[in-house]
Amino acid sequence: MVLSQFTTDKPLDVLIVGAGLAGIGAASWLQKECPGKQYIILEARNALGGTWDQFRYPGVRSDSDMYTLGYAFKPWLADKAIADGETIRSYIEETARENDVVRHIQFGHKVVAASWSSADACWTVVVEQTAIGIRQQVYVRFLYMCSGYYSYTQPHRPTFAGEADFAGTVVLPQLWPSGLDYSGKRIVVVGSGATAMTLVPAMAKSAAHVTMLQRSPTYVVALPSQDKVSQTLRRWLPKGAAYRLTRWKNTLLRVVMYWLTRSRPELAKRQLLKDVTRQLGPDYDVQKHFTPRYNPWDQRICVVPDGDLFDVIRAGQASVVTDEIERFTTDGLLLKSGQTLPADVIVLATGLTVQLFGGMQLTVDGKTYQTDELMAYKGMMFGDVPNLAMAFGYTNASWTLKTDLTARYVCRLLRYMDKHDYTIAVPRRETDVTPQPFLDFTSGYVQRAGGSLPKQGSRRPWRVHQNYLRDSMIIRYSRLVDGVLRFGAKGVLP
């Protein structure tokens, strides 16, 4: 499809922004449930896959099981439930091919701004061709943001004293250089999140030694990389049925475990630390290196498949240091305790920079909105912003569980609008709803986001739930016409 063909006289039905896990899923659902809708996907990069194409650091993998991170309509058939990035990328590509989505993707096109006109019931979207900088406009009835929640070009990158003195190599995982040879070298990985805990065992296979340097500990749990129940079910049931049963089993288990953890945090904490002690032995200082100052699920719990992080620590190939950086030196790091860490390569696994809508400017009838001015409706639309949805997954479960629900809701909404000849759907913000933080999470990337995240409200339908079962009932089965979501034709917002 050529963007210039979509004029104000014949705008595009749906524009999907982002060809990652959520965007390919959204397009697949759209084709299944709204056949005949004319749509395109705009992808700023030159490949599909999103995160799973962007991240190329050693060992990159999911930290959720693929029976729930996979799509509801496409069974995950690989042996490993916790899969590597390349296998996940292949799964997304296969989904796009099977559902004839690839021909709808325009690569190298970045959405810069979107302006809504109620008079025309249409978005005017400014699109930039990233290779040559040329901008053009495309007109679209419904805008579906599947571009993720972080900047692909600007990871969080703190600066440290003395960096210019360091004679080695400094690397950012999000921008991993191809061909980097770290075999036989001393590695320091700065950070204690999922990326750091993936890098350490992967790099320890060939490095001289890997040190994970953390300011504070993170909760860590070892889980099997393969799902034995799924493998048993696949021997006796059709693949689709086995996948659906495993998906529900894992979803229910995650919901129950999250509820128990949040309702009995001290018990959960003791069990998590007991498991770490069993992995590393009674002489290891679990209190110092694996006992966070917060309760479980105040931040995401890190999963290490088959205990690979603990394996390399026990083998002496890796170690954990809990301290802070004073400065870089010529051959490593000087810590605030006075300890020095020699290093040939320093990996700054220091997190993401939150960025919604890919940094796009959003305007409705001449009023420009900053993201922190918005209030989320059902965790997917926004108050007083018409004909726009956003795919945003769970923080305590697999991302795709929520984005699949969102895609099916969008399809149901579009069918309803067609049936009743509506061209506008807009949640109207209610004045008696108190704004609250969008995410109840203390992770660094969320706290750093500050004013870049929207708000949620103090009551339904403005609450952002972190519960798949509750969302399933609200999103799939509740009435579309709820007194908040309003419908109308071109002219003015209803």
C-alpha positions as CSV (number, residue, x, y, z in Angstrom):
1,M,0.0,0.0,0.0
2,V,1.2,3.5,-0.8
3,L,0.6,6.0,2.0
4,S,-0.3,8.9,-0.4
5,Q,-3.4,7.1,-1.6
6,F,-5.2,7.7,1.7
7,T,-6.7,11.2,1.2
8,T,-9.3,13.0,3.3
9,D,-12.0,11.7,0.9
10,K,-11.0,8.1,1.5
11,P,-9.1,7.7,4.7
12,L,-7.5,4.5,6.0
13,D,-9.8,2.5,8.3
14,V,-7.1,1.6,10.9
15,L,-3.4,2.6,11.3
16,I,-1.4,0.3,13.5
17,V,1.8,1.9,14.8
18,G,4.6,-0.7,15.5
19,A,5.3,-4.1,14.0
20,G,6.4,-5.9,17.2
21,L,4.7,-8.5,19.3
22,A,1.6,-6.3,19.9
23,G,1.4,-4.8,16.4
24,I,1.5,-8.2,14.6
25,G,-1.0,-9.6,17.0
26,A,-3.3,-6.6,16.5
27,A,-3.2,-6.9,12.8
28,S,-3.9,-10.7,12.9
29,W,-6.9,-10.1,15.2
30,L,-8.1,-7.3,12.9
31,Q,-8.0,-9.6,9.9
32,K,-9.8,-12.4,11.7
33,E,-12.5,-10.4,13.3
34,C,-12.9,-7.4,11.0
35,P,-12.3,-8.7,7.5
36,G,-12.4,-6.0,4.9
37,K,-11.0,-3.3,7.1
38,Q,-8.2,-1.4,5.2
39,Y,-5.2,-1.0,7.4
40,I,-1.4,-0.6,7.4
41,I,1.3,-1.0,10.0
42,L,3.9,1.7,10.3
43,E,7.2,0.5,11.7
44,A,10.1,3.0,12.3
45,R,12.7,0.3,12.1
46,N,13.5,-1.8,9.1
47,A,12.5,-5.1,10.5
48,L,9.5,-6.6,12.4
49,G,9.7,-8.1,15.8
50,G,10.0,-4.9,18.0
51,T,11.8,-5.7,21.2
52,W,12.7,-9.2,19.9
53,D,14.5,-7.8,16.9
54,Q,16.0,-4.8,18.7
55,F,17.6,-6.7,21.6
56,R,20.6,-8.7,20.4
57,Y,22.7,-8.9,23.6
58,P,24.0,-12.4,24.7
59,G,21.4,-14.7,26.0
60,V,18.4,-12.4,25.3
61,R,15.3,-14.3,26.3
62,S,11.8,-13.9,27.6
63,D,11.2,-13.7,31.4
64,S,7.6,-14.9,30.9
65,D,6.5,-18.3,29.7
66,M,5.7,-18.4,26.0
67,Y,2.4,-20.2,26.6
68,T,1.1,-16.8,27.9
69,L,3.5,-14.5,26.0
70,G,2.4,-16.2,22.8
71,Y,-0.8,-15.3,21.0
72,A,-4.1,-16.9,22.0
73,F,-4.7,-17.9,18.4
74,K,-1.3,-19.4,17.6
75,P,0.1,-22.3,19.7
76,W,3.7,-22.1,20.9
77,L,5.2,-25.4,19.8
78,A,8.9,-25.0,20.7
79,D,10.2,-27.1,23.6
80,K,11.3,-24.3,25.8
81,A,8.7,-22.3,27.7
82,I,11.2,-19.6,28.5
83,A,12.6,-18.9,25.0
84,D,15.5,-17.1,23.5
85,G,15.0,-13.9,21.5
86,E,15.7,-15.4,18.1
87,T,13.1,-18.1,18.6
88,I,10.5,-15.5,19.7
89,R,11.3,-13.3,16.7
90,S,10.8,-16.3,14.4
91,Y,7.5,-16.9,16.1
92,I,6.4,-13.3,15.4
93,E,7.6,-13.5,11.8
94,E,5.8,-16.8,11.2
95,T,2.6,-15.3,12.7
96,A,2.8,-12.3,10.3
97,R,3.3,-14.6,7.3
98,E,0.5,-17.0,8.2
99,N,-2.0,-14.2,8.7
100,D,-0.9,-12.3,5.5
101,V,0.2,-9.3,7.6
102,V,3.6,-8.7,6.1
103,R,2.3,-7.0,3.0
104,H,0.6,-4.4,5.2
105,I,3.8,-3.2,6.8
106,Q,5.6,0.0,5.8
107,F,9.1,-0.3,7.2
108,G,11.2,2.8,7.9
109,H,8.2,5.0,8.6
110,K,8.0,6.8,11.9
111,V,4.9,8.5,13.2
112,V,5.8,12.0,14.3
113,A,2.4,13.6,15.1
114,A,-1.3,12.8,15.0
115,S,-4.0,15.5,14.9
116,W,-7.7,14.7,15.3
117,S,-10.5,16.6,13.6
118,S,-14.0,16.0,15.0
119,A,-15.5,17.8,11.9
120,D,-14.0,15.2,9.7
121,A,-14.0,12.3,12.2
122,C,-10.5,11.6,11.1
123,W,-6.8,11.6,12.3
124,T,-4.2,13.4,10.2
125,V,-1.0,11.5,10.9
126,V,2.4,13.0,10.0
127,V,4.8,10.2,9.0
128,E,8.5,10.5,8.4
129,Q,10.6,8.2,6.2
130,T,13.5,7.6,8.5
131,A,16.1,7.0,5.8
132,I,15.6,10.3,4.0
133,G,13.7,12.5,6.4
134,I,10.8,13.2,4.1
135,R,7.5,13.7,5.8
136,Q,4.0,13.1,4.5
137,Q,0.4,13.0,5.8
138,V,-1.9,10.0,6.0
139,Y,-5.5,10.2,7.0
140,V,-7.0,7.5,9.2
141,R,-10.3,6.8,11.0
142,F,-8.8,4.8,13.9
143,L,-5.3,5.0,15.4
144,Y,-4.0,1.9,17.2
145,M,-0.7,2.5,19.1
146,C,1.4,-0.7,19.4
147,S,4.8,0.9,19.7
148,G,5.6,-0.2,23.2
149,Y,6.5,1.8,26.2
150,Y,10.1,2.6,25.8
151,S,12.5,4.5,23.5
152,Y,14.2,2.2,21.0
153,T,17.0,4.7,20.4
154,Q,17.7,6.2,23.9
155,P,18.2,3.6,26.7
156,H,18.6,5.0,30.3
157,R,22.3,5.9,30.4
158,P,23.6,7.4,33.6
159,T,27.0,9.0,33.5
160,F,29.9,8.4,35.9
161,A,33.0,10.2,37.0
162,G,36.1,9.2,35.2
163,E,34.5,7.4,32.2
164,A,37.0,9.0,29.8
165,D,39.8,7.3,31.8
166,F,38.6,3.8,31.2
167,A,40.7,1.9,28.7
168,G,38.2,-0.8,28.0
169,T,34.8,-1.0,26.3
170,V,31.5,0.3,27.6
171,V,28.4,-1.4,26.2
172,L,24.7,-0.7,26.4
173,P,22.6,-3.9,26.1
174,Q,19.8,-2.2,24.1
175,L,22.4,-1.1,21.5
176,W,24.7,-4.2,21.6
177,P,27.5,-3.9,19.0
178,S,27.7,-6.8,16.6
179,G,30.9,-8.8,16.7
180,L,31.9,-7.8,20.2
181,D,34.5,-10.4,21.4
182,Y,34.5,-10.7,25.2
183,S,35.9,-14.2,25.4
184,G,38.6,-14.5,28.1
185,K,37.9,-11.0,29.3
186,R,36.8,-9.6,32.7
187,I,33.2,-8.3,32.5
188,V,31.3,-6.1,34.9
189,V,27.5,-5.9,34.3
190,V,26.1,-2.9,36.1
191,G,22.5,-3.6,37.1
192,S,20.2,-6.2,38.8
193,G,17.2,-6.4,36.5
194,A,16.1,-9.0,34.0
195,T,18.7,-7.9,31.5
196,A,21.6,-8.2,33.9
197,M,20.5,-11.6,35.1
198,T,20.3,-12.8,31.5
199,L,23.7,-11.4,30.5
200,V,25.7,-12.8,33.4
201,P,25.2,-16.5,32.8
202,A,25.3,-16.0,29.0
203,M,28.6,-14.1,29.1
204,A,30.1,-16.3,31.8
205,K,30.3,-19.2,29.3
206,S,33.3,-17.6,27.6
207,A,34.5,-14.7,29.7
208,A,37.3,-14.9,32.2
209,H,34.9,-13.8,34.9
210,V,31.6,-11.9,35.1
211,T,30.6,-9.6,38.0
212,M,27.1,-8.3,38.5
213,L,27.4,-5.0,40.3
214,Q,24.1,-3.9,41.8
215,R,23.2,-1.0,44.1
216,S,20.5,-3.0,45.7
217,P,19.2,-6.6,45.3
218,T,16.3,-8.0,43.3
219,Y,14.0,-10.9,44.0
220,V,15.1,-13.9,41.9
221,V,13.3,-17.2,41.3
222,A,14.6,-20.2,39.4
223,L,12.0,-21.9,37.1
224,P,12.3,-24.8,34.7
225,S,12.8,-23.7,31.1
226,Q,10.5,-26.4,29.9
227,D,6.9,-27.0,30.9
228,K,6.4,-30.7,31.7
229,V,2.6,-30.4,31.9
230,S,2.6,-29.0,28.4
231,Q,4.8,-31.7,27.0
232,T,2.5,-34.4,28.6
233,L,-0.6,-32.7,27.2
234,R,0.9,-32.5,23.7
235,R,1.4,-36.3,23.7
236,W,-2.3,-36.9,24.3
237,L,-4.1,-33.9,22.8
238,P,-4.2,-31.9,19.6
239,K,-1.5,-29.2,19.7
240,G,-4.1,-26.4,19.8
241,A,-6.0,-27.9,22.8
242,A,-2.8,-28.6,24.6
243,Y,-1.6,-25.0,24.1
244,R,-4.9,-23.6,25.3
245,L,-5.0,-25.7,28.5
246,T,-1.3,-24.9,29.3
247,R,-2.1,-21.2,28.7
248,W,-4.9,-21.2,31.1
249,K,-3.0,-23.3,33.6
250,N,-0.1,-20.9,33.6
251,T,-2.4,-17.8,33.7
252,L,-4.4,-19.1,36.6
253,L,-1.2,-20.1,38.5
254,R,0.3,-16.6,37.9
255,V,-2.9,-14.9,39.1
256,V,-3.1,-17.0,42.3
257,M,0.7,-16.7,43.1
258,Y,0.5,-12.9,42.6
259,W,-2.5,-12.7,44.9
260,L,-0.8,-14.8,47.6
261,T,2.4,-12.9,47.3
262,R,0.7,-9.5,47.7
263,S,-1.6,-10.7,50.5
264,R,1.2,-12.5,52.4
265,P,4.3,-10.6,51.5
266,E,6.4,-11.8,54.5
267,L,5.6,-15.4,53.8
268,A,6.4,-15.0,50.1
269,K,9.7,-13.2,50.9
270,R,10.8,-16.0,53.2
271,Q,10.0,-18.6,50.6
272,L,11.9,-16.7,47.8
273,L,15.0,-16.3,50.0
274,K,14.8,-19.9,51.1
275,D,14.9,-21.0,47.5
276,V,17.9,-18.8,46.8
277,T,19.7,-20.2,49.8
278,R,19.0,-23.7,48.6
279,Q,20.5,-22.8,45.3
280,L,23.7,-21.1,46.6
281,G,24.2,-22.8,49.9
282,P,24.0,-21.7,53.6
283,D,27.4,-20.0,53.5
284,Y,26.4,-17.5,50.7
285,D,25.5,-14.0,51.9
286,V,21.9,-14.1,50.6
287,Q,20.9,-11.3,53.0
288,K,23.3,-8.9,51.3
289,H,23.0,-9.9,47.7
290,F,19.5,-11.3,47.2
291,T,17.3,-9.7,49.9
292,P,15.6,-6.5,48.5
293,R,14.4,-3.7,50.7
294,Y,10.9,-3.9,49.2
295,N,8.2,-6.5,49.2
296,P,7.8,-9.1,46.3
297,W,6.1,-7.6,43.3
298,D,6.6,-4.0,44.3
299,Q,9.0,-4.6,41.4
300,R,9.0,-7.4,38.9
301,I,10.5,-10.7,40.2
302,C,13.3,-11.9,37.9
303,V,13.1,-15.4,36.5
304,V,16.3,-17.4,35.9
305,P,15.6,-20.5,33.7
306,D,16.9,-23.7,35.2
307,G,18.7,-21.6,37.8
308,D,21.4,-20.6,35.3
309,L,22.5,-17.5,37.2
310,F,23.0,-19.6,40.4
311,D,24.9,-22.2,38.4
312,V,27.6,-19.8,37.3
313,I,27.9,-18.3,40.7
314,R,28.4,-21.7,42.3
315,A,30.9,-22.6,39.7
316,G,33.0,-19.4,40.4
317,Q,32.4,-18.1,36.9
318,A,30.4,-15.1,38.1
319,S,29.9,-13.2,41.3
320,V,27.6,-10.5,42.7
321,V,28.8,-7.3,44.3
322,T,26.3,-5.0,46.1
323,D,27.8,-1.5,46.1
324,E,27.8,1.8,44.3
325,I,30.2,3.2,41.7
326,E,32.5,6.0,42.9
327,R,34.2,6.4,39.6
328,F,35.6,4.7,36.5
329,T,39.4,4.0,36.5
330,T,41.8,3.0,33.8
331,D,41.2,-0.7,34.3
332,G,37.8,-0.9,35.9
333,L,35.7,0.6,38.7
334,L,36.3,2.1,42.1
335,L,33.4,1.5,44.4
336,K,32.2,3.7,47.2
337,S,33.3,1.1,49.7
338,G,36.8,1.4,48.4
339,Q,36.7,-1.9,46.6
340,T,38.0,-2.0,43.0
341,L,36.6,-4.2,40.2
342,P,38.9,-4.9,37.3
343,A,37.2,-4.9,34.0
344,D,37.9,-5.1,30.3
345,V,34.2,-4.7,29.3
346,I,31.6,-2.8,31.4
347,V,28.0,-3.4,30.4
348,L,25.6,-0.7,31.6
349,A,22.4,-2.7,32.1
350,T,20.8,0.3,33.7
351,G,17.4,0.2,32.2
352,L,15.0,1.7,29.8
353,T,13.7,5.2,29.0
354,V,9.9,5.2,29.1
355,Q,8.3,6.8,26.0
356,L,4.7,6.2,25.0
357,F,3.4,6.6,21.5
358,G,7.0,6.6,20.2
359,G,7.3,10.3,21.2
360,M,4.4,11.2,18.9
361,Q,2.7,14.6,19.4
362,L,-1.0,14.1,20.1
363,T,-3.6,16.9,19.3
364,V,-7.4,16.7,19.5
365,D,-9.4,19.5,17.9
366,G,-6.5,21.9,18.2
367,K,-5.6,21.0,21.8
368,T,-2.2,19.3,22.3
369,Y,-2.0,16.7,25.0
370,Q,1.0,15.7,27.0
371,T,0.9,12.0,28.0
372,D,0.7,12.8,31.7
373,E,-2.5,14.8,31.1
374,L,-4.3,11.7,29.8
375,M,-6.4,9.3,31.9
376,A,-6.6,5.7,30.7
377,Y,-10.0,4.1,30.1
378,K,-10.0,0.3,30.6
379,G,-6.2,0.5,30.3
380,M,-6.4,1.0,26.5
381,M,-8.2,4.2,25.5
382,F,-8.0,7.7,26.9
383,G,-10.4,10.2,28.2
384,D,-11.5,12.8,25.6
385,V,-9.3,11.2,22.9
386,P,-11.5,9.7,20.2
387,N,-10.8,6.7,18.0
388,L,-7.5,5.8,19.6
389,A,-6.4,2.7,21.4
390,M,-3.0,1.7,23.0
391,A,-1.6,-1.8,23.5
392,F,-0.1,-1.9,27.0
393,G,0.5,-5.2,28.8
394,Y,0.8,-6.4,32.3
395,T,3.7,-5.7,34.7
396,N,2.9,-8.9,36.8
397,A,2.2,-11.3,33.9
398,S,2.9,-11.8,30.2
399,W,2.6,-8.7,28.0
400,T,0.5,-10.5,25.4
401,L,-2.3,-11.5,27.7
402,K,-3.4,-7.9,27.9
403,T,-2.6,-6.9,24.3
404,D,-4.6,-9.8,23.0
405,L,-7.6,-8.6,25.1
406,T,-7.1,-5.1,23.8
407,A,-7.0,-6.2,20.2
408,R,-10.2,-8.2,20.5
409,Y,-11.9,-5.2,22.2
410,V,-10.8,-2.9,19.4
411,C,-12.3,-5.3,16.9
412,R,-15.6,-5.5,18.8
413,L,-15.6,-1.7,19.0
414,L,-15.1,-1.3,15.3
415,R,-17.8,-3.8,14.4
416,Y,-20.2,-2.0,16.8
417,M,-19.4,1.4,15.2
418,D,-20.0,0.0,11.7
419,K,-23.3,-1.6,12.7
420,H,-24.7,1.6,14.1
421,D,-23.1,4.0,11.5
422,Y,-20.9,5.7,14.1
423,T,-17.7,7.3,13.1
424,I,-16.6,8.5,16.5
425,A,-16.0,6.6,19.8
426,V,-14.6,8.6,22.7
427,P,-14.4,7.9,26.5
428,R,-15.6,11.1,28.2
429,R,-13.5,11.9,31.2
430,E,-15.5,12.3,34.4
431,T,-14.8,15.1,36.8
432,D,-15.4,13.1,40.0
433,V,-12.6,10.6,39.2
434,T,-9.4,11.2,41.1
435,P,-6.2,10.8,39.1
436,Q,-3.8,8.1,40.3
437,P,-0.4,6.7,39.0
438,F,-0.8,4.6,35.9
439,L,1.4,1.9,37.4
440,D,1.7,0.9,41.0
441,F,5.3,-0.2,40.6
442,T,8.5,1.0,42.2
443,S,10.9,-0.1,39.4
444,G,13.5,2.5,38.4
445,Y,12.2,2.9,34.9
446,V,8.7,3.6,36.2
447,Q,9.9,6.1,38.8
448,R,12.2,7.8,36.3
449,A,9.2,8.2,33.9
450,G,7.7,10.8,36.2
451,G,5.5,12.9,34.0
452,S,5.7,10.8,30.9
453,L,3.1,8.3,31.9
454,P,-0.7,8.8,31.8
455,K,-2.9,8.5,34.8
456,Q,-5.5,5.9,35.9
457,G,-8.6,6.8,37.8
458,S,-9.9,6.0,41.3
459,R,-12.7,3.8,40.0
460,R,-13.9,1.8,37.0
461,P,-13.7,2.1,34.1
462,W,-10.7,4.3,34.7
463,R,-8.8,1.7,36.7
464,V,-5.8,-0.1,35.2
465,H,-6.1,-3.7,36.5
466,Q,-3.1,-6.0,36.7
467,N,-5.4,-9.1,36.7
468,Y,-6.1,-11.0,33.5
469,L,-9.3,-12.7,34.9
470,R,-10.8,-9.4,35.9
471,D,-9.9,-7.8,32.6
472,S,-11.3,-10.7,30.6
473,M,-14.7,-10.1,32.1
474,I,-14.5,-6.3,31.8
475,I,-13.0,-6.2,28.3
476,R,-14.5,-9.1,26.6
477,Y,-18.0,-9.4,28.1
478,S,-19.1,-6.0,29.5
479,R,-21.3,-3.7,27.5
480,L,-19.6,-1.3,25.2
481,V,-22.2,1.4,25.9
482,D,-21.4,2.1,29.6
483,G,-22.3,5.8,29.9
484,V,-18.6,6.8,29.6
485,L,-17.7,5.6,26.1
486,R,-19.8,7.7,23.8
487,F,-20.6,7.4,20.1
488,G,-21.4,9.9,17.4
489,A,-20.9,11.0,13.8
490,K,-18.6,13.6,12.3
491,G,-19.2,17.2,13.6
492,V,-18.4,17.5,17.3
493,L,-17.3,15.1,20.0
494,P,-20.3,13.3,21.5
